Amino acid sequence: MTKRLFLILIVLSLLLSSTLNAQQKLSAQKEPASVKPQPSEKLNPQMQKIVGEISAKHIEATIRKLVRFGTRHSLSETQSETRGIGAARRWIKSEMDRYAKDSGGRLQVAFDSFVQPAGGRIPKPTEIVNVVATLPGKQAESQDRIYVVSGHYDSCVCEQDMLDGTSDAPGANDDASGTAAVMEMARVMSKYEFDATLVFMTVAAEEQGLLGAAHWAEMAKQKNLNIAGMITNDIIGSSHAEDGHVDDKQVRLFAEGIAPTEKLSPELRTQLQTGGENDGATRQLARYIKEVGEKYVKGFKVNIIYRKDRYLRGGDHSPFLDRGFAAVRMTEPNENYAHQHQKVREENGVKYGDLPEFDDFNYIAQVARVNAAALASMALAPAAPAKVEMETVQLENNTTIRWEANQEPDLAGYRIVWRDTTAPFWTNSIFVGNVTRYTIKNMSKDNYLFGVQAVDQDGNLSVAVYPTPFRPQRR
């Protein structure tokens, strides 16, 4: 080896060593080592069983039964045992009652009935009835925390006549699909126990202005119920787009950012000032559903849409959002409007109507599995940490976050998550143990967005919470 070549190799070795050292320092700055081993993040066996027990055949049978009632319009027949919304709601309750019996009585089923005064899409005072099945949590510290999942069982031929309560309105997709998914979740999940409470709702009068959901959400607000998250499933039935292509590997999850209030509350103003416009409770709920759903339903994508709903449209999550609860909507990736709100008919070779033949029951089961995994995970996990705050005591390049201690007896500790300000999902995490304050050194809060999650001893994680600024009182 010549002397010149030897010198070149030495220089290259020094440059490589310098580069590696620089990369290691950068890595140490961005991803600090975990101070304690985090509880296992392996798949939860109970959640695997729940996901595995969701049945496409059961879902199909439920949808076909609902369609056989002819119409489920909110203004339709209520006395018949075979046709109309009255027969449909009594059958739904009888099925839920059967699930309750199979659960050993843990599932509690009831009608939620009220009379809607005349006005808007209700021409005369009309009884509206939701069917609500509640699975109480078993942990004293968690049972007041509630997660709600819903589908609406009413149907209509609204494109022709919003008030038509007599024509056939099969509603196989809109929304027997969501109703069947909720009923299937109730059937399967009521056999298991959870720390927090789950509510499975099939609601009425969605097509008349979200009336059933609004009534229950208002009751929850008046009673100061702790609704920690709500999912509505509406039009989750078809994997076929209008142009015929099949898209059965994803579902749209609509998640609102900052609520469009006339006047910003101090909390929302602070969130905007700190760059957290994408980190409200609903967006955190959506991130959580995506992460857990894709973890347990392999090969299926939860595609978060940063909107409250489809363009200028609404669903049964809206009344919950309006009352300050975190709520999201699941909908199939490509809607076919020839199969929504249409009278059953054929014109120019095109078949119109919301019929079972246009549903993909295996696809609906996949969406139900995503729902079930997310709901089970949230109901098994500790509550999201309270009073999460970012310390702003002085100008510094360290980041210190504090929060209130959880009360669950099986709490293992907390996890801090973070991401770049341009990243949609959490990319980094560190388990910090059972503490209520932690400093990440040499990581500036200017450059990243942070959140805090609670973790139990089985590795179940809460939804993340975005911190608000902590400013000490000056004397």
N, C-alpha and C positions, 0 to 999 in steps of 0.2 A: 504494500500500500504506500503510495507516495505521500510525502509530507503535506502537500497541498490538499490532497483528498482527505487526509486525516483531520486537518484543521476545519475543512468544510463540514465533516461529520460532527465535530465537536460543537460548532456553531448551531447546526440544525438541532442537535440534542438539547442545547440550552434554550433555543427558541420554543421547542416542543414542551419542555419542562415548564417554561414561563407561561405558556398558553394554558396548560393543564392546571397550574396553580391558580391562574386567573379564573378559569371556569369553576374550579372547586370553591373559590371564595364567593363567586356569584351564586353558585348553587346553595352554599351555606346561608347566604343572605336571603334568598327567596324561599328556601324550603328547610326551615330549622328542624332538627331531629326531634322526634316525639319524646317528651319527657317521661312518659309512662307507656307501657304496652296497652294498646286499645283492646277492649273486649272483642272477641271473635267477630269477623264480618262475614262468616260463612252463611250460606243460605239457611234460613230458619225452617226447621222441619215442619212446624205447624203451618206456616205460610205455603210451603211446597205442597202439603196435603190439600189445602184449601184451593189453590190454583188447579191442582190436578183433578179435583172433584167437580169443577164447573163443567156442566154437560151441555153440548150443543143440541143433543136430542131433547133434553128437558126444555131448553129455550125454544126450540122449534114447536114443541107441543103447546107451550104456553101461547106463542104467537098465533098459532092456528086456532086455538080456542078463543082468543080475544077477537079474532077476525070473524068468527062464527056468530058473534052478537050483532052482526050487520052494521050497526053504527054505534059509536060510543060518544056521540055529540053531547055536550053538556045540556042541551035543550031536548034531548031525545027521551024516549019511553023510559019510565022508571019502575012500572009495576010488573011488566012482563018478566018471566023467568028465563026467556030465551033471546030477547032482543032489547037493545038499548043500553044506556049507561048504568041504569039501576041493576040490571042483571049482571053486567060486567063487574061492577064494584062488589056485589055480593059474592061473586065467584072468586074474585081476587082475595077477599077476606077469608073465604073458606079455605083457600089454598094456604094462605099465611097461617091460619089457625092450625092446619095440619102440620106445617113446619114447626109451629110452637109446641105441639104435642110431641113431635119427634125430638125436640130439643130438651124435653123433660120439663117444659113449662118456663124455661128461661126467656124465650122470645115472647114479648107481650104485644098483642095485636088489638087495634081499636080503629073505629071510624073517627075521623076528625071532620065533623059536619057543621056547616053554617049556612045561613040564607044570604045570598048576594042580592042587594037591592037592584031594582031596574036601573038601567043606564048603560051606555056604550053598547057592547055586544050582548048584553043581557036585557031583552025587551020586557021582562016581567020578573018579579022576585023569584029566585030559583035556588033550590037547595044544592049546594056544592059539597061533595064528600071526598075527602082524601082517605086512603087506607095507609095506616102508619103502624109499622112493626118495630118495636124497640128491644134491643138486646143490651140490658144494663151491664155496665162494667163491674168487675169483681174486686178491684182494688179501691179501698176507701179514699185514698188520696187522688184517684184518677176518675172515679165514676161520674163526677159532675162534668167532665170534659166529654163533649159530644161531637161525633162525626156523622154527617148526613149524606145519604146517597139517594137520588130520586130519578124517576122517569114519569112522564105523564101518560095516563091511560085513556084520556079523551081523544077523539078524532073528529075530522070535519072534511067537507068538500068546499073549503073556503074560497077556492078560485072562482067557483060559480055562485055560491051564496053562503055568506058567513053564518047566517041564522038557520040554515037548512038542517033540521034535526030529524028528518025522515028518510032521506036518500041513503043508500049504502055508502058508508065511509069506513072501509076496512082498516085503514091506518096500520098496516103491517109493519111499516118502517117508522112512521111518524104517529105515535111513538110506542107501538107495541114492542118494538125492538128494545127500547130503553126500559119499559115496564118489565119485560121478560128478564132482562139482565139483572134488574134490581131484585125481582122475585127469586131468581136463581142464586144470587148472592145471599139472600135471606135464608134460603133452604140450606145452603152449604155452611155458611158461617155461624148460624145459630147452633150448630152442633159443638162449637168451640167456645172457649172463654177468652175474654180480653180484659185488659186493665181498665180501659175507657169504654164509654157507651157508644153503640152504633145504632143509627136510626135508618131504616129502610122504608122509603116513602114512595107510594104511587099516588100521584096527585091528579086532580081534575081541573078543568077549565083553563088549561094552558092556552088553548086556541081562543078563548074569550078574553084574554088579557092577563095571563099568569096568575089567575085569581086564587087557585088552590095553594100554590106555593107562597104567594104573598100573605095569605091568611096565616099559614103556619109560621112563616118567618117573623111576622108581626107579633104573634103569640110568643115566640122565642125571645124577641127583643123586650116585650113587656115583662116577661118573667125573668129577664136577665140571665137567660141560659148561656152557658159557655159553649157556643158553637165554634169549635176550633177549626173546622174545615167542612166544605160542602161540595159535592160533585153532582151535577145533573147529566144524565145520559139522554140525548135527544137526537134522533135520526142516526143511529149507529148500525143500521141494518144492511146496507148494501156495500159491496166491494166493487161494483161495476159503475164506471163513469158513463156519461151520456154518449161518448164516442165508442163505447164498447170495451175499452181496455180495463183490465182487472188490476185493482190496487188493494190487496188484502193484507199488507204488511205494515200498515200504519194507521193511526187515528189522530184526528185533530183535537188538540186541547186548548180551548180559548181561555186566556187569562188576562184580566184587566191590569193595567198599571196604576197610575194615579187616578182616583175617581174624579169624574168631571163635575165637581161641585162648583157652585157659584162663587163661594168664598173659601179660600184655602184655610184649613185649620192650622194652628201653630205646628202640629205634628207633621202635616204634609209639607208645610213651608220649610221646615227644618230638613225633611227628607230630600226635598229638591235642592236646598242649599248645599247639602253634603254629597250630591251626585247619586242619590239613592232612588231616582225615579223609576228604576227597574227592579227595585228590591222591596216592594210592599208585601204584605202578608199573602195576597193572592198569587203573586209571581213566585214567592217562596213555596207556596203550596204546589204550584205547577211544577217547579223544579223537582220537588220531592216525588210527586207522582211519576214524573218521567224517569227519575233515577231508579226508583223501586220497581215500577212497572216493567222497564226494560231488563232489569236484573232477573226478575222471576218469569217473564214471558219472553223467552229467547227468540230472537229473530223478528221481533215486533217493535216498531218505533212509535214513540209518543212524540208527536210533532207539535210543539208549543207554538201557538199563534198569539202574538202580542196584540190582542184585541179583546174587548169584553165579549164579543160574539161576532157572528158573520156581519158583513158590512150593514150597519144601521138596523140590525135585527136583534131579537132578544130571546131569552129562554128562562127557565125556572130558577137559574142561579141569580138572575138579575135582582129579584126582591131581597135575596140574602145580601148581595153586594150593597144594595141601597140602604140596608140597615147596619152596615159596618162589619159584616162577616166575610171571611175569605171564602170565595166560591168560584168554581170553574165549570166549564161545559165541555163534554166530549161529543164529537160528531164525526161521521164517516168522512174520508178525504175528498170525495167527489159526489156532490148531490145531483140527482136526476129529477128535475122539476116536473117531468111528465108523470112522476110517481109520487108527487106530494100534492095534497089538497085538491085532487082531481076526481071528478065523477068517473066511475068505471065505464070505459067505452073504448072503441077503436075508431080512429080517423086516419085516412090516407095511409093505412098499413101500420100506424103507430098505436100501440096499446097504452092507454092512460089508466091511471088508478094505482093506489098504494096497496098492492097485492102481495101475498106471501111468496109468490114465484120470483119476485124481484129481490127477496132477502137472501143473504148468505149467512146461514146459521152458524157455521164454523167461525166466520169473521166476528159475529156478535159475541160468541163465546170468548174469543181472544180479547175483545174490549172488556168484557165482564171480568176476565182474569186480571187485567191491568187494574181495574177498579178494586177488585177484591184484595190484591196484593198491597196496594197503597193503603186501603182502609185498615187492613189487618196490621200493617206495619205501624201506622199512626196510633192505632188503638192499643198495641202492645208496648209502644215506646213511652218514655216519660213525656211530660208536657214540655213544650218549647220554653226555654229559659225566659224569665221575666226581667224587666228593667235592664236590658242589655245596653251598656253605655260605652262610648269611646272617650277615654280621658283626654281632655284638652287643657291640662294644667299649665303646660309650657310648650314652647316651640322645640321640637326634638324629632329625631329620625327613628325613634323607637315607637312601637304601637302598643298601647295598653288598653285592654278591654276588661270591663267588670260587669257583673250580673248578680241577680239574686239567687240564692240556693234553692234548688228543687226540694220537694218534700217526700218524693217516692222512696220507700224503704229499699228498693232494688237498684237505686241509682249507682252507677259506676263513676260518673264524672261528666266531663264536657269536652266537646271537640270544637276547635276554631277552624273555620273554612275561609278561604279567600280566593280571589280571581283578579285578573286585570280588569280595568274599568271598561274595556271593550269586549270582554268575554261574557257570553250569555249564561254559562253554567260554572259552578264551583270547580276549580281545577286543583286546589291544594288543600291539605288539612293537617292538623296536628292535634292529637289527643293530649289534653293538659292535666288530666286527673280530676279529682274531686276538690276543685278550688273554685273561688268566685272572682278571681282577678288574675290576669296573666299578661305578661309583656313579651312581645316578639321583638327581639333586638335587631337593630339596623334594617328595619322594614318600615318605610314611611307610609302612614295612612293617606298621604297625598296620592299615592300611585296604585292603590289596590282597594277593592271592596271586600268587606269582612262580614262574617256571620258567626253565630254561636249555636251549637246544637247540644242537647242533653243526650246522654248515652246510658242505657241500663246494663246490668251485668250479663245479659244475653246478647249484647251488641246492638239492640234496637235503638235507632236514632230518631230524635224528634225532628220536626221541620226547623230549618235554620231561622234565626232572627237577626235582622239588620240592626246595628247599634245606633242609638241616638247620641248626640254629644253630651258629655258630662262636663259642666262648667262649674267649678267650685265657687261658692259664694264669697265675694270679696268684702272684707270688713273695712 
